[in-house]
Amino acid sequence: MILTPRITEVNRGNHISNLAIIAWFEDAREDITQLLSHSIDGIEFYTVIVHIDCKFKNEVFYNSDVEIATKVISVGNSSFTIKQTVFQNKILAAESSTVLVYFNRHTKSAAPIPDNVKNQLLTYT
């Protein structure tokens, strides 16, 4: 995903805010999380984030596009892990690992990821 930083994302240090980068990660994984957002027999299922580990390596600036890479690195019974990176001008700016759980809204608990969805997740490796 190629993204153009917005002037509103510039912070007092004259670079892109770390919070903006976290939001970019959310946007970049939306197609993956949409695979798990649906209703079955009137029960809503979706993903919830249970852990994020983000390392900020270099500043990101307003004047140049960034490239965000997203891939699934593991799929379990009810959770999966996504690794994401942000590069600007071929320099690693940030990397993150996010664990998401497939969640049953009715029971308010984790649910097994259906096999057909697991197979779709594995296409993002």
C-alpha positions as CSV (number, residue, x, y, z in Angstrom):
1,M,0.0,0.0,0.0
2,I,1.4,3.4,-1.0
3,L,0.2,6.3,1.2
4,T,0.8,10.0,1.1
5,P,1.4,11.6,4.5
6,R,-1.0,14.5,5.2
7,I,0.0,17.8,6.6
8,T,-2.4,17.2,9.6
9,E,-0.2,14.2,10.6
10,V,2.9,16.4,11.2
11,N,3.7,16.8,14.9
12,R,5.7,19.5,16.8
13,G,8.9,17.7,16.0
14,N,8.2,18.4,12.3
15,H,7.8,14.8,11.4
16,I,4.8,12.4,11.1
17,S,3.3,11.5,14.5
18,N,3.8,8.0,15.8
19,L,0.0,7.8,16.3
20,A,-0.5,8.5,12.6
21,I,1.7,5.5,11.8
22,I,-0.3,3.3,14.1
23,A,-3.5,4.5,12.2
24,W,-1.8,3.7,8.9
25,F,-1.2,0.1,10.1
26,E,-4.9,-0.2,10.9
27,D,-5.9,1.1,7.4
28,A,-3.4,-1.2,5.7
29,R,-4.8,-4.4,7.4
30,E,-8.4,-3.5,6.8
31,D,-8.9,-6.0,3.9
32,I,-7.6,-8.8,6.2
33,T,-9.8,-7.9,9.1
34,Q,-12.8,-7.6,6.8
35,L,-12.4,-11.3,6.0
36,L,-13.4,-12.0,9.6
37,S,-16.2,-9.4,10.0
38,H,-19.6,-11.0,9.3
39,S,-22.7,-12.5,10.8
40,I,-23.6,-16.1,11.0
41,D,-27.2,-17.0,12.0
42,G,-27.6,-13.5,13.4
43,I,-24.4,-13.6,15.5
44,E,-21.7,-11.0,14.7
45,F,-18.1,-12.0,14.4
46,Y,-15.2,-9.6,14.0
47,T,-11.5,-9.2,15.1
48,V,-10.2,-7.6,18.3
49,I,-6.6,-6.5,18.8
50,V,-5.1,-8.1,21.9
51,H,-1.5,-7.1,21.4
52,I,0.5,-4.6,19.4
53,D,4.3,-4.3,19.4
54,C,5.5,-1.3,17.4
55,K,9.1,-0.2,16.9
56,F,9.8,3.2,15.5
57,K,13.1,3.1,13.7
58,N,13.4,6.4,11.8
59,E,11.4,9.6,11.3
60,V,8.8,9.9,8.6
61,F,8.4,13.2,6.9
62,Y,5.5,15.0,5.1
63,N,7.2,15.5,1.7
64,S,7.4,11.9,0.5
65,D,5.1,8.9,0.1
66,V,5.5,5.8,2.3
67,E,5.0,2.1,1.5
68,I,3.3,-0.1,4.0
69,A,3.8,-3.9,3.7
70,T,1.4,-6.2,5.5
71,K,1.6,-10.0,5.8
72,V,0.1,-12.7,8.0
73,I,2.9,-14.5,9.8
74,S,0.9,-17.0,11.8
75,V,-2.6,-18.4,12.1
76,G,-3.9,-20.3,15.1
77,N,-7.2,-21.7,16.2
78,S,-8.8,-18.3,17.1
79,S,-6.0,-15.8,16.6
80,F,-3.5,-14.7,14.0
81,T,-0.5,-12.4,13.9
82,I,0.2,-9.7,11.3
83,K,3.6,-8.1,10.6
84,Q,3.7,-4.7,9.1
85,T,6.5,-2.3,8.0
86,V,6.6,1.3,6.8
87,F,9.3,2.4,4.5
88,Q,10.0,5.9,3.3
89,N,12.6,6.4,0.5
90,K,13.6,2.8,1.0
91,I,14.4,3.4,4.7
92,L,12.6,1.4,7.4
93,A,10.7,3.8,9.5
94,A,8.5,1.5,11.7
95,E,7.6,-2.2,12.1
96,S,4.8,-3.7,14.0
97,S,3.5,-7.1,15.1
98,T,-0.2,-7.3,15.9
99,V,-2.2,-10.2,17.3
100,L,-5.9,-10.3,16.5
101,V,-8.5,-12.6,17.9
102,Y,-11.6,-13.8,16.0
103,F,-14.4,-12.7,18.4
104,N,-18.0,-13.8,18.9
105,R,-19.9,-10.7,19.9
106,H,-22.8,-12.7,21.4
107,T,-20.7,-14.7,23.8
108,K,-18.0,-12.0,24.2
109,S,-15.3,-14.6,23.7
110,A,-12.8,-15.9,21.1
111,A,-14.2,-18.2,18.5
112,P,-12.5,-20.7,16.2
113,I,-11.5,-19.2,12.8
114,P,-13.4,-21.1,10.1
115,D,-11.2,-23.2,7.8
116,N,-12.1,-21.3,4.7
117,V,-11.1,-18.0,6.3
118,K,-7.9,-19.5,7.6
119,N,-7.1,-20.5,4.0
120,Q,-7.8,-16.9,2.9
121,L,-5.5,-15.5,5.7
122,L,-2.7,-17.7,4.5
123,T,-2.8,-16.0,1.1
124,Y,-1.3,-12.9,2.9
125,T,1.9,-14.7,3.9
